[in-house]
Amino acid sequence: MSSALTLWDWGIIVFFLLLFVGIGVKAGKSSALNIQEYFLGGRRLPWWLAGGSMVATTFAADTPLAVTELVYKNGIAGNWLWWNAVAGGMLTVFFFAAYWHRSGVMTDAELVELRYSGKAARFLRGFRAVYLGLFMNVLIIAWVNLAMLSLLKVFFDLQDTEAFLWLAGMMVLVMFYASLSGLKGIAATDVVQFVVAMGGCIALALFVLHSESVGGMQALKSRLAEDRLSFFPAIGKAAENGHAMTIGIGSFLAFIGVQWWASWMPGAEPGGGGYIAQRLMSTRSETEAVKAGLFFQILHYALRPWPWIVVALCAVVLYPDLLARNEARYGFVYVMRDFLPEGLRGLLLVAFMAAYMSTISTQLNWGASYLTGDLYRRFLVPPSKFPSQTGLNRHYVIVSKLFTILLALAGLVLTRYIDSITAIWEFVIECGAGLGLVLILRWYWWRVNAWSEITATFVPLVVYFIAKFILVRWDPVWGMGLQDAPHGYYLTVGVTTLAWIAVTLLTPPTDNSQLKAFYEKVQPLGWWKPVSGQSGTRPLLGLLIAWALGVGLVYSLLFGIGYAVLLDFVLMAASLAIAAICGTALFFVMRRLQK
């Protein structure tokens, strides 16, 4: 079937693009008042809007393609490469969401000078502003751009230059409404874009599943190896038919027991951070911050992946040779191209555009918040330079818009010079390995200082480059297997953890006055006796119970929905019953914690 778009398709595309821009600009009218409005929506976002915006941001153009590749290579169980992060996400919900809101900061970089003191804190805040707001942010924008380029080239059979011009047009559109609307407009647009994107993916899954080429779920299951349909990986042994995820004990422990708390990753930072913290801080209250985080985790892990998985399983049957051609990720696009009727091709293309735009708009706004608040306002042009508050607010909002445009252009330029999404993703994961524990403990242990976080930030970068370019030359002799997961990952996490703990104990603690101010404002639990004067640590048991129930709720919903999709109603009922028990218990625990 041809992938050419009809007049009806083009009408759908133009309508939705104008709708997205209109919603963003109208909803964000108040963003010009000051940078609190521009970057945090005036801290008035309802929980469902903040949570919906988070899940829309994590749904990028590359996400369905990545899931398709995982399913193609390792069956449904291949998704444990990202499903393992549920525990870390729930940690943010119950242990940190209220703290982020209570802190009153605008970015997680600003938290550095609320929590720490001295020149080290000032350096760390400025470094994080540039490292995260510019360097890492532009890398992320470039890899999202690269995924959208791949989709355009495959779907329309475009040449590189033609696809890049399409991409540039979309980037200009996002840059336009993101710079004008601020976070409130972006969040409102995100939610609409998420509904459109998920609606399009569900429609695609239904069309291909019930097409003559597939014949429904029972027919699909009969044509797939049983282990490809398993929800769990084969641990320590090969899968029976070689179609399911098979991992060693070491890798399994890395995924389940280490990665979710040890690694910094965009959108899955231990303890929150990045645009997740931004959304939590933008809510109306601490309670709504917790609700927003929980809503995000449920949508992100339990609901969102199943239309993609269904399409991926159909692609395995319809295009069995993609793995040999190294084109497994494009199975999703081939299904779009070959099985959508007139009109719905435009809707699916809009769905991917919506996913792309929601991610890019957030990255632009989030990155500009660092560059404006933590670099420009803090170090270059502080408020003391302005005689009037009105002129001050107007100036910073204009600078915020200029930084938004700068980041968009930088991401577009970098896209021309990279050719591997996987390489960027591996770099980001490896360079954040070991940082997570510091980001967690800075809230719960008074002794963590700015040097702890500086060490945990830089050591992974050093270990990564030493392992990648020096130690690997002696790998065959030493037999370390640094190129094989999870050995290199364990090395980085272990070295980083030992380094920052040693530095913490060897350097002076944060000034007591700074610690007292932080403690009085945030009221954290944990080990604060020298600061709080309390005779013991405040109890964490209630939060631990809420965390465990939240993890159980998300996983049981994930499996319950999955079993329903696969028409396994007995296991569906059992999973959803567990979800109901976890959800009910969590409701009562949260009510008790709020008293």
Beta strands, then each sheet from edge to edge (+ up, - down):
strand 1: 234-235
strand 2: 246-247
sheet 1: 1+ 2+
end
